[in-house]
Amino acid sequence: MKVLTVIGNRPQFIKAAAVTPELRRAHKEVMVHTGQHFDEELSAVFFNELGLPAPDRELGVSLGSNASQTARMLAALEPVINEIAPDVVVVYGDTNSTLAGALAGAQAGVPVAHVEAGLRSFDRSMPEELNRVLVDHCSDVLLCPSEAAVLNLEREGVPGPIDQVGDVMVDVALKIQPQARERTDLVDRRGVRSGQYV
């Protein structure tokens, strides 16, 4: 199966670090970075530290209002989806990149899988909340981190499949735990002792 994954900001890089290796074991993944939060040095640090492969495509869409940014991403994703012809588009979270990826996939007739589906703040004044709701309603596979997220989708009448798969951030924490433990000597190197700090 050919998977097109859309990412655009640091939290999505972190989430992809848990999912991408699993996808690539059995599928062909093409990773597209929209550029929503693009800082070459900071992005490189995240990709290197998390062992995430470099994106296959970079769209370079960063500045602008939510509406203009989303519109430019949508326009940039359309030809990529047409060229790649994926079997599924995977999106994470609630950003403008998430919304653009979901809309581009849905409009191209490609099934959309939403990781972190069903999360709600119930505050429609937040752009992220609007993105969450819209993405869930145009996704075909809804991958929820919690029972509460599943219930939110059921209350909204979102058609399934709806699956509770757990929190991808926990998966990332478990993945990097050995690396983090190797670096825990920082406190010792600074001469800080238990009970000597606030």
N, C-alpha and C positions, 0 to 999 in steps of 0.2 A: 504494500500500500504506500502511496506517495502522500506525505503530510507536509503542509505548508504552515509553519509556525510564525505568528506575528508577535514581535516584541518591540518595546520602545522605551522602557525606562528601567531603572535599577532594580526595583522590586520584581519586575518581570524577568530580568536576567537571573535573579536568585531562584525564582520558581522554575524557570527553564532548566536550571542546573540539576534539578531533581528529575524532571520529566524527559528531557532530551536524551540522556544516555539510555533510558529504557525504550524510548521510541526508536532510537537508532539501532537497537539490537535486532529488531525485526522489520523495520520499515525504512524507507528512504525519506529523510526529513530535509526540507529546505527551510532555513531560518531567514526571516526577513526582519531587519531592524529598521523601523520607521524613522528613527532619529529624534523622537519626541523629546527625550532628555539626552542629548548627545554632548558628551565631553570625551574626546578621544582618549585622554590619559585615564580618566576615571572609568570609562567603559572597559578599557584594556585591563585595568586592575581587577575589575569584577570578573571578566571572562577568564583571566589567568588564574586568579585565586580559586575560582569555582570549577575550574577545569572545563569550562564551556567552550565549544568550538566557535570560531569567529563566524559571524553571520555570512550567509551566502549572498545576500543582497542588502544594500544599505540605501534607503530612500532619501535620507537627508532632509526630512521635513521636521522642523523644530519650532521656529518662532510663529507667533500669531495668536489670535483669539482661539478659544475652543472650537468655534464653528469653522474658522478658516483653516485651522490646523487639521481638523478631522476631514474637511472637504479635500484638502490637498493630499492627505494620506489615502483617502478613498480613490481619488483619481490616479495616484501613483501605484496603488495595489492592483487595480483592474488589469492592466497589461501583464503584470507579473503572474497573476492567477491564470490569465488566458494562456500565457506561455508555458507555465509549469504544469497546468492541468492537474491539480492535486485531487486526491480522493477525499480529503478532509482538510479544513482550515482549523487550526488550534489557536485559541486566544486565551489570555490570562487576565483576571482581575477586572478593572473598571476604568481604564484610562481612555484617552482619545484613540490611542493605537488599538485598544481592544474593540472599541466601537467601529472604527474604520475597518479592521480586519473582519469582524463579524458581518458587517453590511456588505463588504466586497465579496465575501464568500457566499452569502445568502443570495445576493443579486446575480452571481454567476451560476447559481444552482448547485453550489458545492456545499455539502454538509458542514456545519460549524460545530466544533466542540468547545465548550466554555469551561475552563478550569477556574474554580472558585465561584461557581454559579450559585444563585440564591441568596447571597449575602445582601443585607439591606440595612440602611441607617434610618429609613423612613423620613428622610429630610430631602425633599425634592428641590430645595434651593442649592444643593451640592451637585456640581456637574458629574461627579463620580456616581452619584445615586441614579441620575438619569441614564448614564452609560450602562450601569448594572442592569437596570430594568429592560432597556432596549436590547441589550446584547442577549439577555436570557430569552426574550421573546422571539428573537430571530435565530436562536441556536437549536440544533438538532439533538445534540448530546450534552446533557447538563451534569457536570461533575462537581458535586457539592462537598464542602469541607465538613459539614455538620448536619445533624438532624434538624436544627432550626432552619438552616438554608433549604433543606428539602421541603419542610413545611411551608416556608414562604412561597416557593414555586407552586406547590399544590394549591395554596390559598388563591394564588393569582391565576390558576387554571392553565399554567404553562404545560404544553404537551411534552411527554417524555421522549426518550428515556431519561429519567432522573436517577442518578446514582450518588449515594453517599460514599465518597472515596477517601475521606480524611483530609487533613490539612497538609498541603504540599510544603508549607514552611517547616513543619515538623520533619518531613522527609529530608529537607535540606539541612536542618540542624543535625540530624543523625548522620548525614553524609559527611559533614565537615567537622564532626565532633573529634575525630582523631587529630586532624590538623589543628584545631583549636587547643587541644590538650598539649600539643607540642609547643605551643606558644604561651603557655600559662606561667612561664618563669619570669614574666615581665615584673611582677610584684617583687619577686626575690631580687631581681637585678636592680631594682630601685631602692632596695633596702627597707621596704615596708613590711611590717610584721603584723600578724593578727592581733587585733585589739589596740593598735596604734594609729588608727585612722577613723574618721567619722563616716 
